[in-house]
């Protein structure tokens, strides 16, 4: 999903200590192993074609992600996204020739790794594929994801991904959503 990626890193939250805490009022880190997120996003297709002219085009998209936390800083996940409209794009084939591709509601699925570099920012990298049912392309994704804790389980996310579609086209995605930690 702009599959982070899609990448949603929601592995920790804070809460106030309980009544058995020797330091009442101290902040304690609660670590969640599982995280699910949903984001509304916008995808910018760099070599998009519209009205017979080649230029960047924008299309709405949706992103869903699952992440498993390996530690306080590292997580791995499966991210999926769909561009919710049909579009045409100028693609560069393996032979160096150019061709026009029509993509009908393409879906991406990406395996991703996330690393929390500071308290409210994760970087992501992953690989996977994009398909529209007729043609499939491999992809490599890089992302940044600032997040803000709303409660011990809920985070608000801002997601920025750059996808390189192998022998096809590139796009970047900007999304906003929510993650829920378990």
ZAMARGU-4260 file (C-alpha; in steps of 0.2 Angstrom, whole numbers, plus 5000, padded with zeros to 4 digits):
<rodrens>
0) 5000/5000/5000 | 5009/5017/4995 | 5013/4997/5004 | 5023/5010/5016 | 5021/5003/5007
5) 5013/5008/5014 | 5024/5008/5030 | 5015/5010/5046 | 5026/5009/5062 | 5015/5009/5077
10) 5024/4998/5090 | 5025/5009/5105 | 5014/5020/5115 | 5015/5029/5132 | 5004/5028/5148
15) 5005/5034/5165 | 5011/5020/5178 | 4998/5010/5188 | 4995/5011/5207 | 5009/4998/5210
20) 5022/5008/5201 | 5036/5013/5213 | 5037/5030/5203 | 5019/5036/5201 | 5016/5048/5187
25) 5032/5042/5178 | 5029/5038/5160 | 5031/5020/5155 | 5033/5013/5137 | 5020/5001/5132
30) 5026/4990/5117 | 5014/4983/5104 | 5019/4968/5094 | 5005/4970/5081 | 4999/4986/5071
35) 4985/4988/5058 | 4983/5004/5049 | 4972/5012/5036 | 4976/5028/5026 | 4968/5039/5013
40) 4981/5045/5001 | 4985/5053/4985 | 4997/5046/4972 | 5007/5057/4960 | 5011/5047/4944
45) 5027/5055/4937 | 5025/5050/4918 | 5006/5050/4918 | 4997/5054/4902 | 4982/5065/4902
50) 4973/5074/4887 | 4987/5066/4875 | 5001/5076/4884 | 5014/5068/4896 | 5015/5076/4913
55) 5013/5071/4931 | 4995/5066/4936 | 4987/5064/4953 | 4975/5050/4957 | 4967/5045/4974
60) 4972/5029/4983 | 4970/5019/4998 | 4983/5010/5009 | 4981/4996/5022 | 4996/4989/5032
65) 5000/4976/5045 | 5016/4978/5055 | 5025/4966/5067 | 5037/4974/5079 | 5053/4965/5081
70) 5059/4978/5094 | 5056/4996/5100 | 5064/5002/5084 | 5062/4988/5071 | 5046/4982/5063
75) 5042/4971/5047 | 5026/4972/5038 | 5015/4969/5023 | 5008/4984/5015 | 4995/4985/5001
80) 4987/5000/4992 | 4976/5003/4977 | 4975/5018/4965 | 4956/5020/4964 | 4956/5026/4946
85) 4962/5021/4929 | 4976/5031/4921 | 4989/5030/4907 | 5007/5031/4909 | 5022/5033/4898
90) 5034/5018/4902 | 5051/5014/4898 | 5054/4996/4893 | 5069/4985/4895 | 5074/4988/4877
95) 5074/5007/4880 | 5059/5010/4869 | 5044/5020/4876 | 5026/5013/4877 | 5010/5019/4883
100) 5002/5008/4897 | 4985/5009/4903 | 4983/5004/4922 | 4966/5000/4928 | 4965/5001/4947
105) 4982/4994/4951 | 4985/4986/4967 | 5002/4985/4976 | 5008/4973/4989 | 5024/4976/4998
110) 5035/4968/5011 | 5043/4982/5021 | 5055/4985/5035 | 5053/5000/5046 | 5066/5008/5058
115) 5061/5022/5070 | 5075/5034/5069 | 5068/5046/5082 | 5053/5045/5094 | 5040/5051/5080
120) 5048/5046/5064 | 5051/5030/5055 | 5060/5026/5039 | 5054/5012/5028 | 5061/5001/5014
125) 5053/4987/5005 | 5049/4977/4989 | 5035/4969/4981 | 5024/4970/4965 | 5010/4980/4957
130) 4997/4972/4946 | 4981/4978/4938 | 4976/4960/4932 | 4984/4961/4915 | 5002/4966/4919
135) 5013/4965/4934 | 5028/4975/4938 | 5041/4972/4952 | 5043/4987/4964 | 5055/4995/4976
140) 5048/5007/4990 | 5056/5020/5001 | 5046/5029/5014 | 5045/5041/5028 | 5032/5041/5041
145) 5030/5053/5055 | 5017/5048/5068 | 5008/5055/5083 | 5002/5046/5098 | 4983/5049/5102
150) 4982/5036/5115 | 4991/5020/5121 | 4985/5011/5106 | 4981/5024/5092 | 4992/5034/5082
155) 4989/5047/5068 | 5001/5044/5053 | 5007/5054/5039 | 5015/5043/5026 | 5026/5048/5011
160) 5032/5034/4999 | 5042/5033/4983 | 5039/5018/4972 | 5051/5013/4958 | 5041/5001/4947
165) 5054/4990/4937 | 5053/4993/4918 | 5038/5003/4921 | 5036/5020/4930 | 5039/5029/4946
170) 5026/5037/4958 | 5026/5045/4975 | 5011/5044/4987 | 5006/5055/5002 | 4994/5048/5014
175) 4986/5052/5031 | 4978/5039/5042 | 4977/5030/5058 | 4986/5015/5066 | 4979/5003/5080
180) 4992/4993/5090 | 4988/4977/5099
</rodrens>
